[in-house]
Amino acid sequence: MSFRIRLLLPLLALFVVAVGYPLAFSFYISLTNYKITNRFDVKFSGLDRYADALHDSAYWSALTVTFTFVLIAVFLELALGLCIALALQRQKRVRDFTRSFLLSPMFITPIAVGLMFRFLLNQQLGVIPTLLSRFGISYDFFGPARAFFSIVLIDVWQWTPFMVLLLLAGLESLPRQPFEAARIDGASTFYTFRRVTLPMLSSVLVVAILIRGLDALKVFEYVYAITRGGPGTETQTIQYYVYNTGITFFRLASASAMAYGLLAVVMFLVILLFRRVERARRS
């Protein structure tokens, strides 16, 4: 056995224990009728749990909520992050302080962020609704047709700095020559941004969307800490629905099948995005 392979053995062992075994076991129980309350009467059921998930309207509703959340949140974070990154790139004074201040929200634990906004936006006790009421504005941030967008804005508040970090690094790595040529030719700022900056930054944008989109698919802490999927099922994401199915109702086999269904969708999207990155790199 070569020395390089022996160096990799500890990492492979850790991967098998921490990742490989949970994945294999969860796939196994997704093919059975496994329940926490009936662990000693496990029977093989094939793809029945997957069929149940496909015919479960609540599962599809949770998927719809999740992907809607991802699309809106990632789009807002990308737009705001790009604007802030462009502004920071031009900043001359106190650059380090401004950047560290703007990046601070992403270092807070999401469950802590959820609990913080749960009290800040509470209709009875929250500071923000109290301040709004002094101007004659009554707004229930976690009421029907509002809770979902409140969760989106909380995610935008915490994770826009991540987009800023990636996009600012991408902007500062771009070569200066095309921008100097555009300035000499008399190109406007908007034209330079549209024709020079965006095309050169396209691969960074795709990677940023990919990383942030995959992370946003895991949204759970805000929902658990604030709304518990309510009102109704308005904020019931797929992660929270899988958690309820497996932990609250003890149906781990069904929860595993649902999770693997989501994994298949995510893998398909990742392959498409990686192909897009590869085409952008070649061009």
Helices and strands as residue ranges (DSSP letters): H 3-15, I 16-20, H 21-30, G 36-38, H 48-54, H 57-90, H 95-103, G 104-107, H 110-120, H 127-133, H 147-172, H 177-184, H 189-192, I 193-197, H 198-216, H 221-222, I 223-227, H 238-243, I 244-248, H 252-282
